[in-house]
Amino acid sequence: MATKKLYGHVFCLRDDGTFFPNEFLEGESNIRDAVVDPAFFKELASFININCLANLLALEYLVRFEDGVKSMELMVGEDSTVAVDEKDVVGFGQHRLTTGWHFQV
């Protein structure tokens, strides 16, 4: 079985003020191409902490999905998930839960 690369896609805030990946996607991220001032993340973490939103808000790195691709989220440990192409998952039958939709107008 070939392994595929994964990257963090949704990040939650830890008690120590750092963000950690909570949801992962297959492939390679192009986030290195983005230019974001580190002060943004410090300010966001401060805002989330001050307003007690750590269990309600997360930072999501938006990606463009290919049309027609259906993904399935699988649990990884107790607190994380990985979204994989549905065609790569075998044996789940009716035990599925749709967690997101992608459409374009």
C-alpha positions in Angstrom: 0.0 0.0 0.0 1.4 3.4 -1.0 1.4 6.1 1.6 0.2 9.6 0.8 1.4 12.9 2.2 -0.8 14.7 4.7 -0.9 18.3 5.9 -2.7 20.3 8.5 -5.9 21.9 7.3 -7.8 23.0 10.5 -5.9 24.3 13.5 -7.1 24.6 17.1 -5.6 26.6 19.9 -3.8 24.9 22.8 -3.8 26.2 26.4 -0.2 27.4 25.9 -1.4 29.7 23.0 0.0 27.7 20.1 -2.1 26.3 17.2 -2.0 22.6 16.5 -3.4 20.7 13.4 -6.7 19.1 14.2 -7.8 18.1 10.7 -5.6 16.8 7.9 -5.9 16.5 4.2 -4.1 14.3 1.7 -1.6 15.9 -0.6 0.9 18.8 -0.2 0.0 22.2 1.1 0.9 25.4 -0.8 0.6 27.5 2.3 4.3 28.3 2.0 3.3 30.6 -0.9 1.2 32.7 1.5 2.7 35.6 3.3 1.1 36.1 6.7 2.5 38.4 9.4 3.2 36.2 12.5 1.6 39.0 14.6 -1.8 37.9 13.1 -1.5 34.5 14.8 -0.6 36.0 18.1 -3.5 38.5 17.9 -5.9 35.7 16.9 -4.8 33.5 19.8 -5.2 36.4 22.2 -8.7 37.1 20.9 -9.7 33.5 21.2 -8.4 33.2 24.8 -9.8 36.5 26.0 -13.2 35.6 24.7 -13.1 31.9 25.9 -13.6 30.7 22.3 -11.0 27.9 22.2 -13.5 25.1 22.1 -15.7 26.9 19.6 -13.4 28.4 16.9 -10.6 27.0 14.8 -8.4 28.4 12.0 -9.0 26.7 8.7 -6.6 26.8 5.8 -8.9 26.9 2.8 -8.1 24.8 -0.2 -9.6 24.3 -3.6 -11.0 20.8 -4.0 -11.3 19.1 -7.4 -14.9 18.9 -8.8 -16.5 15.5 -8.3 -14.1 14.4 -5.6 -15.9 13.0 -2.5 -13.9 12.8 0.7 -14.5 10.9 3.9 -13.2 12.0 7.3 -11.6 9.3 9.5 -10.8 9.7 13.2 -7.1 9.9 14.0 -6.7 9.5 17.8 -9.2 11.2 20.1 -9.1 14.7 18.7 -8.1 14.7 15.1 -9.5 13.6 11.7 -8.0 13.1 8.2 -10.1 13.6 5.1 -9.3 11.1 2.4 -10.6 10.4 -1.1 -13.7 8.2 -0.6 -12.5 5.8 -3.3 -9.5 4.9 -1.1 -11.7 3.8 1.8 -13.1 0.3 1.8 -15.6 -1.4 4.1 -17.6 1.4 5.8 -20.9 0.7 4.0 -23.7 2.7 5.5 -21.6 3.8 8.5 -20.9 7.3 7.1 -21.6 10.8 8.2 -21.4 13.8 5.8 -19.4 16.5 7.4 -19.0 19.0 4.6 -20.1 19.9 1.2 -18.3 21.6 -1.7 -20.1 23.4 -4.4 -19.5 26.2 -6.8 -21.9 28.8 -8.1 
